[in-house]
Amino acid sequence: MQFLKKHYEKIILCVVLLGLAAAAIWMGAVFKKLQEEVNQPVSEGAHKTTPPVPLDLTADLLALAQVTNPPPVVLSGEHNLFNPVTWRRKANGELLKILKTGPDALSVTNIAPLYTVIAYDHPSGNGAIYVFTVQQHSGKARIEYAKKDEKTKSGLYVIRGIKDAPDDPSEIQLEIQETQEKVWISKGNPYKQVDGYVVDMKYDPESRSLLKERVNDTFTLDNEQYKIVEITNNVVRVQSIKNTKITTIKWNGNP
């Protein structure tokens, strides 16, 4: 027993080597037998046997087509092998399946235009001064006094022409400073131009809405900050504050 305890590793190794030697001898004998069978001459009767005609290779051709044209492996989408799903509980206790998070989960519900409006109201005094109502970005309207060929307080326009009597003009020509465009306006027919947009969006993962958001407004989604960098009549672009990645969100409503 002491001999076995001291040399049991060598005994096991010897047994394994003997097994390998026996396997090698057996494989050599099998190989030799198969070689003899392959080298046996083919009898004349074997050439007289013909396969049935025609051969039905439909299943084989179908299998070959599947092997040579495998379907593409889709790692994205709504499957959960590489895209684990998050479940959140709503306020009413109902479970909500979250397939997307962050700006990809934002959806636009409405986009509304913002206007710059310049409206002529009435002359003041002897007609040397004219009273206008000015509204920018659809904000609060304010009263402004203007003289011909002089820059106004808002800096949006300059009066370039007066039609009919100066103390009661039927039309006034304005030069829009930003575009150098010249337009005629009158009472009830103001200058009106789209100068921006506001957007309403919803974020389903947190069951909340973002209303009247404008360019450069910031908001938080899942503890990360984002900023709106562009709004058009049918597209909103949101930028991550963390990595500056921009996500484009399209609106399928009526611009």
PyMOL commands that set and color helices and strands:
alter all, ss='L'
color gray80, all
select helices_A, chain A and resi 2-39+44-47+58-68+102-105+204-206
alter helices_A, ss='H'
color red, helices_A
select strands_A, chain A and resi 86-89+95-98+106-124+129-135+142-146+157-163+171-176+181-185+191-203+208-213+218-221+224-231+235-240+246-250
alter strands_A, ss='S'
color yellow, strands_A
deselect
rebuild
show_as cartoon
